[in-house]
């Protein structure tokens, strides 16, 4: 999904969505992050400089000393600071903001390393009340085009299964004689609901007396209440770009449902296309014609099943229609099963025959068994 610059002040945060910068030709003026995080009813956004930006809580129209949330921004292209997003393990490694030889690693202009130290110390605590004071971290990366940025997700300090203090390392960098220390921090990217992060949560976070659990993603609440090892990490295939549906004329609840549906279906198709770009049955390779067909239908699947790679196969329109109507299915070996309702003549016209077979993996089996027993028709 893409959000244009003039939409950013009302934009929700959708994983892997692109947020376009301005067109004035000045990096500070075109910066999309300051516009995204300027929350209605509050005075200040995040700064437009550095890779670690803070937004402070506000009380009675004035900023306080408490951090509401922080934004990590990485270009991903600075050799000395190789920030790295590990999609397989859903971790993000970020290098702190001490970049001056001779400077103490905690004495930086934006106090980013000081905040990192505080975050990881609190994350190591066994107290939910202490963890509740940890500000959410939103991670963005430059797309390399103009000032556009991509939202990578919501991060919490540490790595699942690893002691939190091992996830914040003090490293020495630079040539001999001009060496200095900096933090290397590793965060876990937690799962976010498909509809994204609402601006209502940002407003609660900004409010000094706000309820930071209200509107919060479920996994964030779980992190605060139970700790890092209890959370579900973000799906490595989540958040593929798609297009917003036209929701004019619908109620708020209908709009939310339509948005969630479109995001889920677009993400599902892109996930299948990453593995193969042909019809599983006949080999048609025109991407404009390929349909991401759910094996266990959308209406019978839960949210996880709707985006599960193994609940889908790419088919051309004709074979998708036959599969959807239950006129063809496949057994656990991938052999085609043809309904008696599909005449020999129509089988020829549809280019299906009893000798056809598709490649299935073991994780496809439970979904294909469901299709064969619940969707496939015999009479």
DAGI-V125350 format. One record per pair of residues at least 12 apart in sequence whose ideal C-beta (glycine too) atoms are under 6 Angstrom apart, sorted by the first residue. I is the first residue (numbers start at 1). J is the second residue. D is the distance in whole Angstrom. If there is no record, write none. Layout:
I | J | D
I | J | D
//
This chain:
1 | 14 | 5
1 | 17 | 4
1 | 241 | 5
1 | 242 | 6
2 | 18 | 5
3 | 19 | 5
4 | 20 | 5
5 | 20 | 5
5 | 22 | 5
8 | 32 | 6
8 | 35 | 4
8 | 36 | 5
9 | 35 | 6
11 | 36 | 6
12 | 196 | 4
12 | 198 | 6
13 | 151 | 5
13 | 196 | 5
13 | 197 | 4
14 | 196 | 4
15 | 153 | 5
15 | 192 | 6
15 | 238 | 6
15 | 239 | 3
16 | 239 | 3
17 | 151 | 5
18 | 148 | 6
18 | 150 | 6
19 | 32 | 5
19 | 149 | 5
20 | 148 | 5
21 | 146 | 5
21 | 147 | 2
21 | 148 | 5
28 | 48 | 5
30 | 147 | 4
31 | 48 | 4
32 | 149 | 6
33 | 46 | 6
33 | 71 | 6
34 | 48 | 5
37 | 55 | 6
39 | 202 | 5
39 | 203 | 5
39 | 206 | 5
42 | 58 | 5
42 | 206 | 5
44 | 63 | 6
46 | 71 | 5
50 | 97 | 6
50 | 110 | 5
51 | 73 | 5
51 | 74 | 6
52 | 72 | 6
52 | 97 | 5
52 | 112 | 4
53 | 71 | 5
54 | 67 | 5
54 | 70 | 5
55 | 68 | 5
55 | 69 | 6
56 | 68 | 6
57 | 208 | 5
58 | 206 | 6
59 | 208 | 4
64 | 208 | 6
67 | 135 | 4
68 | 205 | 5
68 | 206 | 5
69 | 135 | 5
69 | 136 | 5
69 | 205 | 5
70 | 135 | 5
70 | 137 | 5
71 | 138 | 5
72 | 94 | 5
72 | 137 | 6
72 | 139 | 5
73 | 140 | 5
74 | 141 | 5
75 | 142 | 5
76 | 141 | 5
81 | 95 | 4
85 | 152 | 6
87 | 236 | 5
90 | 189 | 4
90 | 233 | 4
90 | 234 | 5
91 | 159 | 6
91 | 186 | 5
91 | 188 | 6
92 | 139 | 5
92 | 155 | 6
92 | 187 | 5
93 | 186 | 5
94 | 185 | 5
95 | 182 | 6
95 | 184 | 6
96 | 112 | 6
96 | 113 | 4
96 | 116 | 6
96 | 182 | 5
96 | 183 | 4
97 | 110 | 6
97 | 112 | 4
97 | 113 | 6
98 | 113 | 6
98 | 182 | 5
101 | 174 | 6
101 | 178 | 4
101 | 180 | 5
105 | 181 | 4
105 | 182 | 6
113 | 183 | 5
116 | 183 | 5
116 | 185 | 5
119 | 134 | 6
119 | 157 | 5
120 | 157 | 5
120 | 164 | 6
120 | 168 | 4
122 | 134 | 5
123 | 157 | 4
123 | 158 | 5
123 | 164 | 5
124 | 164 | 4
124 | 165 | 6
128 | 224 | 6
128 | 225 | 5
131 | 224 | 5
132 | 224 | 5
137 | 155 | 4
139 | 152 | 4
139 | 153 | 6
139 | 155 | 5
153 | 189 | 4
153 | 234 | 5
154 | 190 | 6
154 | 192 | 6
155 | 187 | 4
155 | 189 | 6
156 | 188 | 5
156 | 190 | 6
156 | 223 | 5
157 | 187 | 6
158 | 228 | 5
159 | 186 | 5
159 | 188 | 6
160 | 188 | 6
160 | 228 | 6
160 | 229 | 6
167 | 186 | 4
168 | 185 | 5
169 | 184 | 5
171 | 184 | 5
189 | 234 | 4
190 | 219 | 4
190 | 231 | 5
191 | 219 | 5
191 | 232 | 4
191 | 234 | 5
192 | 217 | 5
193 | 217 | 6
194 | 260 | 5
194 | 263 | 5
194 | 264 | 6
195 | 260 | 5
198 | 215 | 5
200 | 215 | 4
201 | 215 | 4
201 | 216 | 6
219 | 231 | 5
219 | 232 | 6
237 | 271 | 4
240 | 266 | 6
240 | 267 | 4
240 | 270 | 4
242 | 262 | 6
242 | 263 | 6
242 | 266 | 3
245 | 258 | 5
245 | 262 | 5
264 | 306 | 5
264 | 307 | 6
267 | 307 | 6
268 | 292 | 5
268 | 307 | 5
269 | 292 | 4
271 | 309 | 5
272 | 292 | 5
272 | 312 | 5
272 | 314 | 5
279 | 315 | 5
279 | 316 | 4
280 | 313 | 5
280 | 314 | 6
280 | 358 | 5
281 | 319 | 5
281 | 358 | 6
282 | 316 | 6
282 | 351 | 6
284 | 316 | 4
289 | 316 | 6
290 | 314 | 5
291 | 315 | 6
291 | 320 | 4
292 | 312 | 5
293 | 313 | 6
293 | 315 | 5
293 | 320 | 5
293 | 323 | 6
294 | 311 | 6
294 | 312 | 6
295 | 311 | 5
295 | 367 | 4
295 | 368 | 6
295 | 371 | 5
296 | 311 | 5
296 | 367 | 5
296 | 370 | 5
310 | 363 | 4
310 | 364 | 5
311 | 367 | 5
318 | 350 | 6
326 | 375 | 4
326 | 376 | 5
326 | 377 | 4
327 | 339 | 5
327 | 342 | 5
329 | 371 | 5
329 | 372 | 5
329 | 376 | 4
330 | 358 | 6
330 | 368 | 6
332 | 365 | 5
334 | 357 | 5
334 | 358 | 5
334 | 359 | 6
334 | 360 | 4
335 | 357 | 5
336 | 356 | 4
339 | 377 | 5
340 | 378 | 6
//
